[in-house]
Amino acid sequence: MTVGDFFQKFDVTETQREQLYAYSELLLQWNNRINLIGRSTSEDIWQRHILDSAALLAHIPAPGLHIADLGSGAGLPGIILAILSQNPITLIESSGKKVTFLQEVKNQLRLEYTIAHCRIESFTPKEKFDIITARAVAELQTLWAWSNSIRQTTAIGLFLKGEQAEREFSALTSDIDVQTTPHPYGRGQIITLQHIDNVQKD
């Protein structure tokens, strides 16, 4: 996928365009020093990582909702959402090297996200989150359990998963509503989790 293909799919400002370019360059530079993304995927960064993360935009119900990105690592999907959405975002990451990268991106791109340098289970935010995101971090039940103390009771989880995500559904408790959406730009799926009492009925 070319950069031009990406910008045909998303209507972005000139500032956002510059930030995405700068992020992709920093990601490739830092990937030579620390393991942020798979070496084989770095050759198609716009398809495999940036477009993959941007697909979550269509599932964010409204601007202003607070998002927590679990195990943010390279900032995927968190940094992409910070650039393209109007939602305050906290990136939670335990690796010091990766936190340094996230801070470098924040400084150079002048982004507004918050970085929490800690394990997800030990994070105690001042306010609980409306949306939980994660990509290639853990199984669904683990992600939902980890986020239990940091999310609103009405929160939704938006998780980027592979084609075999259904294998993880059996571990989820019966009070969790699960919705699956085929990834619009790839072969995976977007999994939405929400407490069943908060699911809007038609």
N, C-alpha and C positions, 0 to 999 in steps of 0.2 A: 504493500500500500504506500502511495506517495503522500507527502505532506499536503499537496493540493487536493487529494481525495478526501483527506480529513476535513479540510476547510469547506469542502462542498457539502458536507453533512451537518456542519455546525456553523451557525451565524455568530461570529465572534467580533469583538472590537479589535482595533489595532493593538491596544495594550495587551489584551488577552492573547493575541497572536504572538506578540513578542515574548510574552511570558512562557508560552508553550514551547517556542523555539529555544529559549534560554534554559528551560527545565530539561528538555531533551538533551541538550549539549552537556549540561552539568551531570545528568544521569550517566551518560556515556563516559565522561571524564572520570567520575568517581568510581564507576564500575571497574575501572582498571586497578583501583586500589583496594576496594572492599566489595564484597559480594552483595550487590543490590538486585540485579536481575540475571537470569540465565544468559550465558555468553551467546548461545544460539539464537536467543530472542532479541538480542541487541541490534541485529541487522534489520529488524522490522519493528522498531520501537513504536512507531505511530499506530500500527495495527494491533500488535500484541499487548501493548501496555497503555498507551494514551487513549486510543479509541475504545479499548476494552473498559477502561475506567469511566470514560465519558458517557457510556451507555446508561449509567445509573442516574443521570440527570433527569431522564423521563419518569423516574420513579420517586423523585422527591416531591412530596405533596405541595409544598409552599416555600417561598423564600423566608428566611429568618429562623427556621427551625434549626436547633443546635445538633450538630453531627459529631459523633465520636468515631474515629477510624482506628480500629483495633489492630495492633501489631503493624503499624503503618509502614515500617521498613523503608522502602524507596519513596514513600509518599504516594503509593498507589492503593486505592483510588483517591486518598485524601487531598493531595496537592492538586490533582486535576479538578476535583470538585471545588477546591478553594479558588482556583483560577476562573472556573466557568459558572459557578453558582453564586447566589447571594445568601449563602448560609454560613454562619460562624462554625468553624471546624476545629476540633482538637485532635491532634495526632498522638496516639499513645504508642510508645516504643521503648523497649527495655535495653536495646543495644546502644552503648555509648557512641560507637562509630557511626551508626545509622542516625542517631540523634544529631550528631555533628553535621552530617549531610543535610538533614531536614532544616537545621538552623541556617546553614549556608544558603540553601535555596530560598528560605524565607528572607534573609538579608538581601540577597542579590536581586530577587524578583519583587521585593517590597510587598510581600503578602502579609495577610493579617491573622493567619491561623496560630493556634496555641499548640505548644509541644509539651507533652507530659512524659518525662523520662522516668519510667517505672514499669513494673509488670502490671498487666491489666487488672489482675485480682487485687492489687494493693492500691489502686488509684481511688482517691476520694475527692471528686470534683465538688465545687461550690454549688453547682446546679446540675440536676440530672439532664440527660440528653433525650432528644426526641427521635433521633435516628442513629442506628448503629450500623457501621459498614465494616467490611473486612474482605481481603482478597488473599487467598493462598496462605491462611494462617492456621486454621484448625477446623475440625468438623463442626457442623451446625449446632449440635447440642452443647458442645464445649463453648462455642462463641456466645450462645444465648445464656448459658450459666455464668460465664465470666462477666457478662454485661449486666447481670441482674441488679447489682447494687448501684449502677451508674445510669440506668435508663428510667425514664418515666414509665408509669404503668401503661400508658397509651402508646409507647414507643413502637417503632417498626424496625426490623432488621433488614438490611439490603446487602446480600452477600453474593459475590461473584464466584460461581462454582463451575466445575467441569460437567461433561455430559453424563457422568455417572452419579450425580448428586443424590438421586433417589435412594441410593444405598444408605445414606445418612438419615433418612426420614424416620426409620423405625426406632431410633434412639430418642426422638423428640417425644415429649409428654403430650397427652391428649388435649391439654388446654392451650396448645399452640396451633394457630392456623398457619398453614403452609401454602404459599402460592408460587408457582414456577412460571417463568417467562423465558422462552428461547432467546438467547443472546442475539440482538438484531444485527450484529456485525461479526459474529464469530461462531464457534461451535459449542460454546458452553451455555450456561443458564444463569439467570438472575433469580435468586431465591428470596422471597419476602416472607419474613416471620412476624407474627403479631399475636398478642394474647387474644384468644378466641372471643372473649367478651367485648373486645374493642373493635371487632371487624364490623364495618358498616354493611348493613343489609340493604339490598335493593328494594 
